[in-house]
Amino acid sequence: MATVVLPEATRALYPFKSHYLTLSDGRRMHYIDEGPEDGEVLVFVHGYLTWSFIYRAFMIYYAAQGFRCIAMDHIGFGLSDKPTNKRYHTLRRHFANLDECITALNLRDVTLVMEDWGAAFGLSYAIQHSQNVKRLVIMNAWAFQDTLVRQPSRLMSILLKPGVGELMLGSFNLAINYALQRATLRHLSPSVLTGYRAPFRDSRNRTALIQFLRMTEIGPGRPSTPLMRRIEQGMQQITTTPTLLVWGKIDPFYPVDIARHWKTLMPRVRGPVILDAGHFVPEDAPELLMEHLSHFVEEETE
């Protein structure tokens, strides 16, 4: 796979040393690893559209506070390999990739900080390895199958049609060029937009942008349905894991009602903490999010 060369403006915002892990399927997963090696571990898991770039401020701040901070790029995103085989992208594969990464890096007693579909990935790990998860932080995410029905928007229904996703998301890069700014309240600067676009400049690198929508489609007969059901039912196994729920209230994809539904399934969760933010809370409200995250970590350490 060709290596993504980040523009100078992006490197200025993302000044981290790159590390690569070769997974068991031969794909190279990119990750950044900041802070002292013996520090308490924070693992940042990104969702759709984004990559570890979304956590850039958190990596700098928490590494300086003595935490070991890990943020990986899912295969198909960021600086990781970008297979063009559409069949590669399944929930099962991405769940396994995150599990393999945490295991290979020998990360212990981790706090998982997750946004968007990164929460489903992280919860899959947490349910299977609850003894290795110290805390959970969930932001504007979906991980339900039977307890809450998800009706796809008209735009989503169109993008799921064969050929349409390839044109709109692959050729025109609609996800990055339109949806990213629509889902954030802050006006993203040219340098930040460049950072999000950099891994997807070539249409050959956009397979994951197309397939993630199909991969996360749930309902009767869909491949992801049993896995999402396993997560939903498995939440009962992690009810004693300290969990913080943070929600951007101006989210065009996941309204606040979904945050309240999280609370019904995980009644001991702290929150939801509702912030003036869109879908991408780490981008819209990084200072407030860090304030709540730091307070949560301190209280759950005492």
C-alpha positions, 0 to 999 in steps of 0.5 A: 500500500502506498504511504500517505504523505501528510501536508506540512500544514497537517503535520503542524497540527499532528506532530506525532511519530507514526508507528505501524502494526502488521495485523494477522491478515497482513494489513498495516495499522497506523497508530500514535503512541504518546506519553510515558510507556508506564503511564495509565493507558488511554485508548482513543477510538475514532469513528466514521469519516475521521481518523486519529487526527480528531484526537490530536489535542487530547494526545498532546494534553494527556501525554503531558499529564503523564498518561500513555495515549494510543490512537489508531487508524482503522484499516481504510482510514488515516495512515493505515492501509486502504484495501480496495477490496470492498469485502474487507470491510465487515464489522467482524474484521474491524472488531478483530483489528482493534482487539488485535491492536490492543493485545499486540501492544500489551495494553493493560487496564485501558480507558477506551475513549470512543466516538461514533462507530468507534464505540461499537468497536470499543464495546465489542472489545470491552465485552470480551475483555472486561477485566482489561477495561478500566473505564469507558467514554462514549460520544455520539454513538450507536450500538443497538439492534433490537431496543431502538429502531434506526430508520435510515435518512433519505440521503443514507438510503440513496447512498446505500444503493449500488453504484451511488455510493461509489459515485458520491462517496468515492468519486466526489468524496461527499463524506469529507467535502460535505458531511464533515462540516455539516456535522460540526458547529465550529467552522473548520479552518482550511488546515483542519479540513486539509488534515481530514482530506489528506488520507482520502485525496485519491479516489482509490483510497476511499473504499472504506468511506463507501463500505462503512455505511454498508457495513453498519447497515443493520436490520433483518438479514444484514451481516452486521445484525448478529454482531450488533445484537451481541453488543447490545445484549453484552452491555449487561456484562459491563454495567459495573465498568465506570462509564461516561456518556458525552453528547453533542446536542446539535447532531444531525445524525444522532439526536439527544434521544439516543443518548437517553436510550444509552442510559436505559441500557447502562443505567449506571452510566455517568451523564449524559453530559450534553454539550453545545457541539455537533456530531464530532464532539472532540472537534467542536468542544475539545476543552469542555470534553477534556474538562469532563474527561479529566474529572471523570478519570480523577474521580474513578481513580480515587 
